[in-house]
Amino acid sequence: MYIYIANIENTISYEHFKYLLSIVSHKTKERIIQFRFLEDAKRTLFGEVMLRAIVIKHYGTSNDQIEIATGPYGKPYIKNLPIQFNISHSGKWVMCAVSNNTVGADIEQIKKIDISQIIHYFNQKEYEYILSQVPELRLETFYKIWTLKESYIKWLGAGLSISLKSFYFSFDNLKITINDDAARSKKPYFMQYLIDGHIISICCSVDNFPFNITEVNINEIQISR
Ligand SMILES: CC(C)(COP(=O)(O)OP(=O)(O)OC[C@H]1O[C@@H](n2cnc3c(N)ncnc32)[C@H](O)[C@@H]1OP(=O)(O)O)[C@@H](O)C(=O)NCCC(=O)NCCS
């Protein structure tokens, strides 16, 4: 598995932005030019650019071989290659995880929020687990569970058709276990990373997570058309 991350706050020249637009799919390009805010355009653009950069570099394909389609609940996938990916963005970061196996990824910026308003959406067991933490750890624990839940939902690819209460996570030191009564499929594996005040959770069908996440400078990405 490869995980790349890019910072949307890095300045990008108009020429490079235009060049990157020319290497993503026509559908993505159409979506990007509809965005009202440049930050949103950069999030979606950088996500697909990183995907293409990883696939070309590590799987030895060319850009025009990468055809992206969308599943029934909106999960994008590569149509013609046995390569899986998932993208997530939050705050200034965009992340892309690529694997030979099904993957779900989520990144969230840890913001000082009142978790008592949202915690009720989680499973009762998670709710109790968060409240069992000392007050200083509750916010981070909340975000850890939130991103795990989101990565699992994105791994399943079924979007908001899955109830957040229908499954829960339990923790035994570093081991993260998913408990899902629906037993929808083989239990996946999870990994978490903390980067610059953001929590990242990755869910994958196999346990081959990288030790590190690779930060890329989008200005340095050159892909032949
Ligand atoms: C779309 C969804 C998959 C994730 O949305 P999100 O957290 O706002 O967005 P993220 O930044 O993590 O991910 C966005 C990317 O996921 C991908 N994606 C879109 N639909 C997807 C789906 N059904 N499954 C997996 N990935 C999907 C796309 O690549 C998208 O990037 P793009 O918009 O640049 O094309 C959806 O599950 C959702 O809205 N979930 C919210 C569930 C919730 O209420 N969570 C609260 C805490 S658990």
The ligand as an SDF file (V2000), in Angstrom:
LIG
                    3D

 48 50  0  0  0  0  0  0  0  0999 V2000
  -18.7890   10.6210    0.6820 C   0  0  0  0  0  0  0  0  0  0  0  0
  -18.4270    9.9450    1.9760 C   0  0  0  0  0  0  0  0  0  0  0  0
  -17.9120    8.6100    1.5890 C   0  0  0  0  0  0  0  0  0  0  0  0
  -17.2850   10.6180    2.7210 C   0  0  0  0  0  0  0  0  0  0  0  0
  -17.4260   11.9710    2.7610 O   0  0  0  0  0  0  0  0  0  0  0  0
  -16.4570   12.9810    3.5060 P   0  0  0  0  0  0  0  0  0  0  0  0
  -15.9890   12.4450    4.8080 O   0  0  0  0  0  0  0  0  0  0  0  0
  -17.1660   14.2590    3.4920 O   0  0  0  0  0  0  0  0  0  0  0  0
  -15.2430   13.1370    2.5240 O   0  0  0  0  0  0  0  0  0  0  0  0
  -13.7450   12.6140    2.4510 P   0  0  0  0  0  0  0  0  0  0  0  0
  -12.9050   13.8060    2.2700 O   0  0  0  0  0  0  0  0  0  0  0  0
  -13.3040   11.6660    3.5220 O   0  0  0  0  0  0  0  0  0  0  0  0
  -13.7700   11.7580    1.1020 O   0  0  0  0  0  0  0  0  0  0  0  0
  -14.1090   12.3360   -0.1270 C   0  0  0  0  0  0  0  0  0  0  0  0
  -13.6440   11.3890   -1.2040 C   0  0  0  0  0  0  0  0  0  0  0  0
  -14.1650   10.0850   -0.9790 O   0  0  0  0  0  0  0  0  0  0  0  0
  -14.3950    9.4400   -2.2410 C   0  0  0  0  0  0  0  0  0  0  0  0
  -15.7800    8.9330   -2.1900 N   0  0  0  0  0  0  0  0  0  0  0  0
  -16.9370    9.4890   -2.6250 C   0  0  0  0  0  0  0  0  0  0  0  0
  -17.9770    8.6750   -2.3690 N   0  0  0  0  0  0  0  0  0  0  0  0
  -17.4680    7.5700   -1.7610 C   0  0  0  0  0  0  0  0  0  0  0  0
  -18.0520    6.3570   -1.2600 C   0  0  0  0  0  0  0  0  0  0  0  0
  -19.3460    6.0990   -1.3210 N   0  0  0  0  0  0  0  0  0  0  0  0
  -17.2140    5.4610   -0.6620 N   0  0  0  0  0  0  0  0  0  0  0  0
  -15.8910    5.6850   -0.5860 C   0  0  0  0  0  0  0  0  0  0  0  0
  -15.2750    6.8060   -1.0560 N   0  0  0  0  0  0  0  0  0  0  0  0
  -16.0630    7.7450   -1.6310 C   0  0  0  0  0  0  0  0  0  0  0  0
  -14.1490   10.4690   -3.3300 C   0  0  0  0  0  0  0  0  0  0  0  0
  -12.8620   10.2170   -3.8700 O   0  0  0  0  0  0  0  0  0  0  0  0
  -14.1450   11.7850   -2.5770 C   0  0  0  0  0  0  0  0  0  0  0  0
  -13.2300   12.7080   -3.1140 O   0  0  0  0  0  0  0  0  0  0  0  0
  -13.6960   13.8540   -4.1280 P   0  0  0  0  0  0  0  0  0  0  0  0
  -14.8990   14.5030   -3.5160 O   0  0  0  0  0  0  0  0  0  0  0  0
  -12.5300   14.7660   -4.2220 O   0  0  0  0  0  0  0  0  0  0  0  0
  -14.0130   13.1480   -5.3960 O   0  0  0  0  0  0  0  0  0  0  0  0
  -19.6930    9.6560    2.7800 C   0  0  0  0  0  0  0  0  0  0  0  0
  -19.4940    8.4420    3.4560 O   0  0  0  0  0  0  0  0  0  0  0  0
  -20.1210   10.5780    3.8040 C   0  0  0  0  0  0  0  0  0  0  0  0
  -20.6250   11.6420    3.5450 O   0  0  0  0  0  0  0  0  0  0  0  0
  -19.9620   10.1210    5.0320 N   0  0  0  0  0  0  0  0  0  0  0  0
  -20.3030   10.8610    6.1880 C   0  0  0  0  0  0  0  0  0  0  0  0
  -20.6870    9.8270    7.2390 C   0  0  0  0  0  0  0  0  0  0  0  0
  -20.8410   10.4730    8.5520 C   0  0  0  0  0  0  0  0  0  0  0  0
  -21.8780   10.9750    8.9080 O   0  0  0  0  0  0  0  0  0  0  0  0
  -19.7560   10.4480    9.3180 N   0  0  0  0  0  0  0  0  0  0  0  0
  -19.7180   11.0630   10.6180 C   0  0  0  0  0  0  0  0  0  0  0  0
  -18.6320   10.5010   11.5050 C   0  0  0  0  0  0  0  0  0  0  0  0
  -18.4250    8.7620   11.4960 S   0  0  0  0  0  0  0  0  0  0  0  0
  1  2  1  0
  2  3  1  0
  2  4  1  0
  2 36  1  0
  4  5  1  0
  5  6  1  0
  6  7  2  0
  6  8  1  0
  6  9  1  0
  9 10  1  0
 10 11  2  0
 10 12  1  0
 10 13  1  0
 13 14  1  0
 14 15  1  0
 15 16  1  0
 15 30  1  0
 16 17  1  0
 17 18  1  0
 17 28  1  0
 18 19  1  0
 18 27  1  0
 19 20  2  0
 20 21  1  0
 21 22  1  0
 21 27  2  0
 22 23  1  0
 22 24  2  0
 24 25  1  0
 25 26  2  0
 26 27  1  0
 28 29  1  0
 28 30  1  0
 30 31  1  0
 31 32  1  0
 32 33  2  0
 32 34  1  0
 32 35  1  0
 36 37  1  0
 36 38  1  0
 38 39  2  0
 38 40  1  0
 40 41  1  0
 41 42  1  0
 42 43  1  0
 43 44  2  0
 43 45  1  0
 45 46  1  0
 46 47  1  0
 47 48  1  0
M  END
$$$$
